């Protein structure tokens, strides 16, 4: 997070407290807890162009721990304005903010962890941030701003299964006692117990966050339960925001995966990951996959804004496996390249009958490409649809693109692209009354 915004946020919090309790003494060395009459206030954080609102009650309002000293606050060696070396693991029970003008180095096998859903850890360094081999940062949300970021072998930034509440008025968490998977970027899987319906016509939790593909900042959703007494579904994935001015060297992993529900609950859906960097290199992995459960969780949403990306970096947002119906995993989430304006939906060759809805396509600017790959099933569930890209619509490895609505007597769609490429894949149309046009070169491989 930019230091200006951090300063404004902390000043706002201090002024608010001072107005309520003028004689209260603040200390930056420990979290300050307030217990007053509940009053919900919006806390708006702006992170270099990304804005989101978090609402907290003053009855449970806790200032995050603002770190100003490497040695006193983090038990490290050195200075945050030069080089701060962390040799001791840190376990938190509330939010943490680290900032400085120097470098932050986390030694091998050392961790910063806050295993509480919705817990926020931010690192804002003008220099470099280095995670040594096997080290980790674990929280519900993790934000890192740095000039360079290096993630060593087996090191990780993880928010898996630590998501907070998804947006209100969404249906990401399925109802009922069917143990269906949670939804987010893709729908959660629902395992049928009879043959009254087709498997592709039912699903668990539904999707949300389509309007913010380039800056996704939603938590994943819990999976459904099989018990009327308690929630047994896996938790949704958390959120990760990485802003690096130059080089992001990733040999470890960024994960915002949904939690597992086992045989008694649905898998949670994947969370959100945003990567801004000039260069992305390494052989690591970025994953917002859904969790395994009785019904698998849907994949989350990933956004990449990088001038160059090394192909060895593995990027995944596939659905979670379904233990109750192995051929019907959760639906794939979305991977959006905001630099190239390209959307990729891939289920990583995990079989599914559950679809990933794609809603209205933008007309300004028009996207470059849409890729549906590796057993992903995509549906455009609208009565009238125009899918237009400047480049290629590509379906590979049992990818499927469906148009129309099964419950309506007719639908219309228009397909506009420079090239339509199909390889061992299919395009389906439900009750199509009129195909306006297919302005493209069609290649069948």
Secondary structure per residue as TSV (DSSP state, phi and psi in degrees):
chain	resnum	aa	ss	phi	psi
A	1	X	-	360.0	139.6
A	2	X	-	-63.7	137.8
A	3	X	H	-59.8	-30.3
A	4	X	H	-61.9	-43.0
A	5	X	H	-71.5	-36.6
A	6	X	H	-59.9	-45.3
A	7	X	H	-60.7	-44.3
A	8	X	H	-63.6	-40.3
A	9	X	H	-64.0	-45.7
A	10	X	H	-67.1	-42.2
A	11	X	H	-61.0	-41.8
A	12	X	H	-60.6	-43.2
A	13	X	H	-64.4	-43.0
A	14	X	H	-64.7	-41.9
A	15	X	H	-64.5	-39.0
A	16	X	H	-62.6	-43.8
A	17	X	H	-67.2	-41.9
A	18	X	H	-62.0	-34.7
A	19	X	H	-69.0	-32.0
A	20	X	H	-85.9	-43.2
A	21	X	-	-130.9	86.1
A	22	X	T	-60.1	-27.6
A	23	X	T	-93.5	1.8
A	24	X	-	-71.8	136.1
A	25	X	-	-98.7	128.0
A	26	X	-	-99.0	146.7
A	27	X	-	-135.2	131.3
A	28	X	T	-81.5	-3.2
A	29	X	T	-87.2	-13.8
A	30	X	S	-148.5	154.6
A	31	X	-	-66.1	144.4
A	32	X	-	-109.2	122.1
A	33	X	B	-106.3	138.8
A	34	X	-	-117.9	141.7
A	35	X	-	-130.6	96.4
A	36	X	-	-131.3	-172.7
A	37	X	S	-62.4	130.2
A	38	X	-	-57.2	134.2
A	39	X	-	-152.4	117.0
A	40	X	E	-83.4	126.3
A	41	X	E	-125.8	144.2
A	42	X	E	-79.7	137.7
A	43	X	E	-119.8	104.7
A	44	X	E	-99.0	122.5
A	45	X	E	-108.6	130.4
A	46	X	E	-114.6	121.8
A	47	X	E	-119.2	90.3
A	48	X	T	46.5	50.5
A	49	X	T	102.6	-17.4
A	50	X	E	-98.1	124.2
A	51	X	E	-119.4	142.0
A	52	X	E	-154.7	153.9
A	53	X	E	-106.6	136.3
A	54	X	E	-125.3	129.7
A	55	X	E	-106.9	128.2
A	56	X	E	-128.4	154.1
A	57	X	E	-95.8	137.4
A	58	X	G	-62.7	-21.6
A	59	X	G	-67.6	-23.8
A	60	X	G	-126.1	22.2
A	61	X	-	-79.7	122.0
A	62	X	B	-124.9	121.9
A	63	X	-	-62.9	136.9
A	64	X	-	-68.6	158.6
A	65	X	E	-79.6	113.7
A	66	X	E	-94.7	112.6
A	67	X	E	-85.1	126.4
A	68	X	-	-118.7	-13.1
A	69	X	-	-131.0	127.4
A	70	X	H	-63.3	-43.4
A	71	X	H	-82.4	-41.1
A	72	X	H	-77.7	-47.3
A	73	X	H	-85.3	-32.8
A	74	X	H	-110.8	-2.4
A	75	X	-	57.6	34.0
A	76	X	-	-101.3	-167.1
A	77	X	E	-124.3	129.3
A	78	X	E	105.4	-153.8
A	79	X	-	-134.6	143.9
A	80	X	T	-68.4	-16.7
A	81	X	T	-95.7	1.1
A	82	X	S	-129.8	-91.1
A	83	X	E	-135.8	124.4
A	84	X	E	-111.0	121.1
A	85	X	E	-109.8	121.7
A	86	X	E	-99.3	119.3
A	87	X	-	-110.6	-5.4
A	88	X	S	-125.6	135.7
A	89	X	-	-68.3	150.2
A	90	X	E	-123.8	127.4
A	91	X	E	-112.0	127.9
A	92	X	-	-114.7	158.4
A	93	X	S	-126.3	12.5
A	94	X	S	-159.5	177.4
A	95	X	-	-61.0	154.5
A	96	X	E	-139.4	136.2
A	97	X	E	-127.5	127.3
A	98	X	E	-118.4	129.9
A	99	X	E	-145.5	151.5
A	100	X	E	-179.0	172.1
A	101	X	S	-97.7	-0.2
A	102	X	S	-107.4	-146.6
A	103	X	E	-109.1	149.1
A	104	X	E	-119.0	123.7
A	105	X	E	-120.8	120.9
A	106	X	E	-101.5	117.9
A	107	X	-	-65.4	159.7
A	108	X	T	-53.3	135.1
A	109	X	T	67.0	16.7
A	110	X	-	-99.4	142.5
A	111	X	E	-129.2	150.2
A	112	X	E	-113.9	115.7
A	113	X	E	-135.3	136.9
A	114	X	-	-136.4	89.6
A	115	X	-	-85.4	53.5
A	116	X	S	-124.3	126.5
A	117	X	T	-53.8	137.6
A	118	X	T	76.6	1.1
A	119	X	-	-68.1	138.5
A	120	X	E	-116.4	127.7
A	121	X	E	-120.0	123.1
A	122	X	E	-120.2	140.9
A	123	X	E	-128.5	119.1
A	124	X	E	-126.5	95.9
A	125	X	E	-122.2	135.5
A	126	X	S	-74.0	-22.3
A	127	X	S	-94.7	-139.6
A	128	X	E	-103.4	154.3
A	129	X	E	-119.6	128.0
A	130	X	E	-127.2	124.1
A	131	X	E	-105.5	116.8
A	132	X	-	-71.1	173.4
A	133	X	T	-55.2	127.5
A	134	X	T	75.7	3.6
A	135	X	-	-82.1	168.7
A	136	X	E	-157.3	153.4
A	137	X	E	-124.1	122.9
A	138	X	E	-128.8	125.2
A	139	X	S	-167.4	176.6
A	140	X	S	-72.1	-36.2
A	141	X	E	-137.2	137.4
A	142	X	E	-130.6	128.1
A	143	X	E	-123.7	126.3
A	144	X	E	-127.9	124.3
A	145	X	E	-118.8	126.3
A	146	X	E	-160.8	163.8
A	147	X	S	-71.8	-41.9
A	148	X	E	-140.1	149.4
A	149	X	E	-136.2	126.8
A	150	X	E	-122.0	124.9
A	151	X	E	-113.4	111.2
A	152	X	-	-73.0	176.8
A	153	X	T	-56.2	130.8
A	154	X	T	63.4	8.0
A	155	X	-	-83.4	158.6
A	156	X	E	-154.3	151.6
A	157	X	E	-114.8	117.1
A	158	X	E	-130.9	132.5
A	159	X	-	-123.5	19.8
A	160	X	T	-61.8	132.4
A	161	X	T	61.7	22.3
A	162	X	-	-124.3	21.8
A	163	X	-	-69.0	148.3
A	164	X	-	-85.0	-150.3
A	165	X	-	-78.2	133.6
A	166	X	-	-69.5	170.9
A	167	X	-	-56.8	147.7
A	168	X	T	-66.8	158.5
A	169	X	T	61.1	30.0
A	170	X	-	-116.5	160.0
A	171	X	-	-117.9	45.5
A	172	X	-	-70.4	-33.1
A	173	X	S	-92.2	121.2
A	174	X	-	-70.8	149.9
A	175	X	-	-89.4	172.1
A	176	X	S	85.0	-175.9
A	177	X	S	-117.8	40.1
A	178	X	S	-98.2	-3.7
A	179	X	-	64.4	34.8
A	180	X	-	-76.6	160.8
A	181	X	-	-80.5	154.2
A	182	X	-	-75.8	156.2
A	183	X	-	-114.3	156.9
A	184	X	S	-162.0	-94.2
A	185	X	S	-72.7	-31.7
A	186	X	S	-127.9	158.7
A	187	X	-	-71.0	151.4
A	188	X	-	-78.3	153.6
A	189	X	-	-81.2	147.5
A	190	X	-	-125.0	122.7
A	191	X	-	-92.0	113.1
A	192	X	-	-66.8	144.4
A	193	X	S	-105.7	-0.3
A	194	X	S	-148.5	-170.2
A	195	X	S	-118.6	27.5
A	196	X	S	-74.2	-26.6
A	197	X	S	-128.1	162.3
A	198	X	-	-80.6	146.3
A	199	X	G	-60.0	-36.7
A	200	X	G	-73.1	-9.7
A	201	X	G	-92.5	-1.1
A	202	X	-	-130.6	152.4
A	203	X	-	-155.1	170.9
A	204	X	S	-88.9	-118.4
A	205	X	S	-67.7	147.5
A	206	X	-	-96.0	176.8
A	207	X	-	-89.0	160.5
A	208	X	-	-158.4	165.6
A	209	X	-	88.5	13.8
A	210	X	G	-62.7	-35.1
A	211	X	G	-73.2	-9.8
A	212	X	G	-122.9	41.2
A	213	X	G	-57.8	-37.3
A	214	X	G	-79.3	-19.3
A	215	X	G	-139.4	62.3
A	216	X	-	-69.5	132.0
A	217	X	-	-145.1	45.8
A	218	X	-	-112.9	148.0
A	219	X	-	-74.7	154.4
A	220	X	-	-72.0	172.2
A	221	X	-	-109.3	154.4
A	222	X	-	-66.4	150.7
A	223	X	-	-77.9	163.4
A	224	X	-	-72.9	169.0
A	225	X	B	-114.8	167.0
A	226	X	S	-114.3	6.4
A	227	X	-	-119.8	138.1
A	228	X	S	-81.5	-7.8
A	229	X	S	-98.4	-29.4
A	230	X	S	-153.3	159.8
A	231	X	-	-82.4	120.1
A	232	X	-	-112.8	-1.8
A	233	X	S	-73.7	156.4
A	234	X	-	-69.2	151.6
A	235	X	-	-72.5	157.5
A	236	X	-	-76.0	160.5
A	237	X	-	-73.1	159.3
A	238	X	-	-91.0	-151.9
A	239	X	E	-132.1	141.7
A	240	X	E	-133.6	130.1
A	241	X	E	-125.4	121.1
A	242	X	E	-119.7	122.7
A	243	X	E	-124.2	111.7
A	244	X	E	-124.8	128.3
A	245	X	E	-69.8	-35.9
A	246	X	E	-122.6	-91.6
A	247	X	E	-107.1	126.1
A	248	X	E	-107.5	109.8
A	249	X	E	-106.0	109.2
A	250	X	E	-114.8	104.4
A	251	X	S	-107.7	-10.2
A	252	X	S	-100.8	-129.2
A	253	X	E	-150.7	151.4
A	254	X	E	-113.9	121.6
A	255	X	E	-131.8	133.8
A	256	X	-	-134.5	54.7
A	257	X	-	-85.8	155.0
A	258	X	-	-73.7	153.8
A	259	X	-	-81.6	159.7
A	260	X	-	-83.5	147.2
A	261	X	-	-110.1	-5.2
A	262	X	T	62.7	-149.0
A	263	X	T	-85.3	-3.8
A	264	X	T	-117.1	2.1
A	265	X	B	-158.3	160.3
A	266	X	-	-78.1	156.0
A	267	X	-	-73.1	145.0
A	268	X	-	-73.2	156.0
A	269	X	-	-85.0	157.2
A	270	X	-	-66.2	157.2
A	271	X	-	-93.1	-140.6
A	272	X	E	-127.8	139.6
A	273	X	E	-134.9	128.7
A	274	X	E	-121.7	127.9
A	275	X	E	-123.7	118.7
A	276	X	E	-116.9	118.8
A	277	X	E	-160.7	148.6
A	278	X	E	-67.1	-46.0
A	279	X	E	-133.1	136.5
A	280	X	E	-120.9	116.1
A	281	X	E	-130.9	169.4
A	282	X	S	118.6	-175.3
A	283	X	S	-125.0	28.6
A	284	X	-	-87.1	-161.4
A	285	X	E	-138.3	146.1
A	286	X	E	-124.2	121.0
A	287	X	E	-139.5	131.5
A	288	X	-	-126.4	44.7
A	289	X	-	-71.0	155.3
A	290	X	-	-76.0	159.8
A	291	X	-	-86.3	153.9
A	292	X	-	-77.0	142.0
A	293	X	B	-167.8	-170.7
A	294	X	S	-55.9	-45.7
A	295	X	S	-115.4	132.0
A	296	X	-	-71.4	147.7
A	297	X	-	-77.2	151.4
A	298	X	-	-73.3	155.4
A	299	X	-	-68.6	161.3
A	300	X	-	-91.6	-148.3
A	301	X	E	-132.2	134.3
A	302	X	E	-125.6	136.3
A	303	X	E	-125.7	132.8
A	304	X	E	-119.7	129.4
A	305	X	E	-129.4	81.7
A	306	X	E	-131.8	137.2
A	307	X	E	-67.6	-38.6
A	308	X	E	-140.3	139.8
A	309	X	E	-129.4	123.7
A	310	X	-	-73.0	132.6
A	311	X	T	-65.8	-16.1
A	312	X	T	-72.2	-16.8
A	313	X	S	-74.0	124.3
A	314	X	E	-92.7	126.7
A	315	X	E	-121.7	120.6
A	316	X	E	-135.5	139.9
A	317	X	-	-144.3	41.5
A	318	X	-	-77.1	164.5
A	319	X	-	-75.4	158.2
A	320	X	-	-80.0	154.1
A	321	X	-	-71.0	146.3
A	322	X	B	-104.4	118.2
A	323	X	S	-75.1	-27.1
A	324	X	S	-84.1	-18.1
A	325	X	S	-153.0	81.9
A	326	X	T	-56.0	-24.6
A	327	X	T	-86.4	2.6
A	328	X	-	-131.8	76.5
A	329	X	-	-74.2	173.4
A	330	X	-	-62.1	156.7
A	331	X	-	-75.4	153.8
A	332	X	-	-67.4	146.8
A	333	X	-	-85.6	-161.8
A	334	X	E	-118.8	144.2
A	335	X	E	-125.3	111.6
A	336	X	E	-113.5	125.9
A	337	X	E	-95.0	100.4
A	338	X	T	-75.0	-14.3
A	339	X	T	-76.6	-45.3
A	340	X	T	-93.1	-8.5
A	341	X	T	57.4	50.3
A	342	X	E	-121.8	138.4
A	343	X	E	-112.2	131.8
A	344	X	E	-124.3	131.3
A	345	X	E	-122.8	111.6
A	346	X	E	-134.5	134.9
A	347	X	-	-102.5	18.8
A	348	X	T	53.1	35.8
A	349	X	T	63.4	22.5
A	350	X	-	-92.2	124.4
A	351	X	-	-65.6	138.7
A	352	X	-	-153.8	152.3
A	353	X	-	-112.4	4.2
A	354	X	-	-96.1	136.0
A	355	X	-	-99.8	155.3
A	356	X	E	-104.2	110.8
A	357	X	E	-73.2	135.2
A	358	X	-	-112.2	125.6
A	359	X	-	-95.4	-145.4
A	360	X	-	-63.4	136.0
A	361	X	-	-91.6	138.9
A	362	X	-	-69.9	149.6
A	363	X	S	-108.4	-11.8
A	364	X	S	-152.9	106.4
A	365	X	S	-79.5	156.8
A	366	X	-	-79.4	137.1
A	367	X	-	-65.0	159.1
A	368	X	S	-84.4	-48.8
A	369	X	E	-145.4	155.8
A	370	X	E	-132.8	123.9
A	371	X	E	-117.9	128.3
A	372	X	E	-120.9	115.7
A	373	X	E	-138.4	161.1
A	374	X	T	52.7	55.5
A	375	X	T	71.4	15.5
A	376	X	-	-74.8	143.0
A	377	X	E	-119.0	120.0
A	378	X	E	-115.6	138.6
A	379	X	E	-128.3	141.3
A	380	X	E	-108.7	92.0
A	381	X	-	-86.1	61.7
A	382	X	-	-130.0	151.4
A	383	X	S	-72.6	-32.5
A	384	X	E	-130.1	129.5
A	385	X	E	-137.8	136.6
A	386	X	E	-124.3	113.2
A	387	X	E	-105.7	109.8
A	388	X	E	-129.2	128.2
A	389	X	-	-134.1	159.3
A	390	X	S	-80.4	-24.0
A	391	X	S	-115.2	-105.8
A	392	X	E	-120.1	139.1
A	393	X	E	-105.9	116.9
A	394	X	E	-125.3	127.9
A	395	X	E	-120.7	120.0
A	396	X	E	-131.2	152.2
A	397	X	S	52.3	60.3
A	398	X	S	66.1	29.1
A	399	X	-	-73.9	150.6
A	400	X	E	-138.1	132.4
A	401	X	E	-121.0	120.3
A	402	X	E	-117.0	145.4
A	403	X	E	-122.7	154.9
A	404	X	S	89.7	178.6
A	405	X	-	-124.1	127.6
A	406	X	T	-66.4	-27.1
A	407	X	T	-87.5	-1.8
A	408	X	S	-110.5	146.0
A	409	X	S	-68.7	-22.7
A	410	X	-	-152.6	155.6
A	411	X	E	-143.3	161.5
A	412	X	E	-134.3	142.8
A	413	X	E	-149.3	155.1
A	414	X	E	-128.6	130.8
A	415	X	E	-118.5	119.6
A	416	X	E	-130.8	120.1
A	417	X	E	-160.7	162.7
A	418	X	E	-72.5	-34.8
A	419	X	E	-149.2	138.0
A	420	X	E	-114.5	116.1
A	421	X	E	-116.0	122.6
A	422	X	E	-123.5	129.8
A	423	X	E	-137.2	110.9
A	424	X	S	52.7	42.4
A	425	X	-	-141.1	-179.7
A	426	X	E	-149.8	155.5
A	427	X	E	-120.3	128.2
A	428	X	E	-118.3	151.8
A	429	X	E	-136.9	126.7
A	430	X	S	-96.1	119.6
A	431	X	S	49.6	47.3
A	432	X	E	-75.6	119.5
A	433	X	E	-83.7	-37.7
A	434	X	E	-153.3	129.4
A	435	X	E	-97.3	107.5
A	436	X	E	-60.5	-54.0
A	437	X	E	-167.8	157.1
A	438	X	E	-132.9	84.5
A	439	X	E	-86.9	82.8
A	440	X	E	-165.0	162.3
A	441	X	E	-87.8	125.1
A	442	X	E	-102.0	124.1
A	443	X	E	-119.6	120.7
A	444	X	E	-108.9	119.4
A	445	X	-	-107.3	360.0
